[in-house]
């Protein structure tokens, strides 16, 4: 019975570790590039607004 409990515990920890590494990888490959792209769009939008306002300063 002790071996079984040990196996279940090790298996559970392995499963949790695999899920955590999968989520981390998903975040790095999918979510971060989208956030970086949104950040660039925001910076470009702000720069365009500044340019537009300064062009109309008599």
C-alpha positions in Angstrom: 0.0 0.0 0.0 2.9 2.4 0.7 4.3 1.9 -2.8 0.9 2.7 -4.3 0.5 5.9 -2.3 4.0 6.9 -3.2 3.2 6.3 -6.9 0.0 8.3 -6.8 1.8 11.2 -5.1 4.7 11.1 -7.6 2.2 10.8 -10.5 0.1 13.7 -9.2 3.2 15.9 -8.8 4.4 15.0 -12.3 1.0 15.8 -13.8 0.9 19.2 -12.0 4.4 19.9 -13.2 3.5 19.0 -16.8 0.4 21.2 -16.7 2.4 24.1 -15.3 5.1 23.8 -17.9 2.4 23.7 -20.6 0.8 26.8 -19.4 4.1 28.6 -19.1 5.0 27.6 -22.7 1.6 28.7 -24.0 2.0 32.1 -22.3 5.5 32.6 -23.8 4.5 31.6 -27.3 1.0 32.9 -27.7 0.2 35.6 -25.1 3.4 37.5 -24.9 3.7 38.2 -28.6 0.1 39.5 -28.7 0.8 41.8 -25.8 4.0 43.1 -27.4 2.1 43.8 -30.6 -0.6 45.7 -28.7 2.1 47.7 -26.9 3.7 48.7 -30.3 0.3 49.7 -31.6 -0.3 51.9 -28.6 3.1 53.5 -28.9 2.5 54.2 -32.6 -1.0 55.6 -31.9 0.4 58.0 -29.3 3.1 59.1 -31.6 0.6 59.8 -34.4 -1.6 61.8 -32.0 1.4 63.9 -30.9 2.5 64.5 -34.6 -1.1 65.4 -35.6 -1.4 67.9 -32.7 2.0 69.5 -33.3 1.3 69.9 -37.0 -1.7 72.1 -36.2 0.2 74.4 -33.8 0.0 77.7 -35.7 
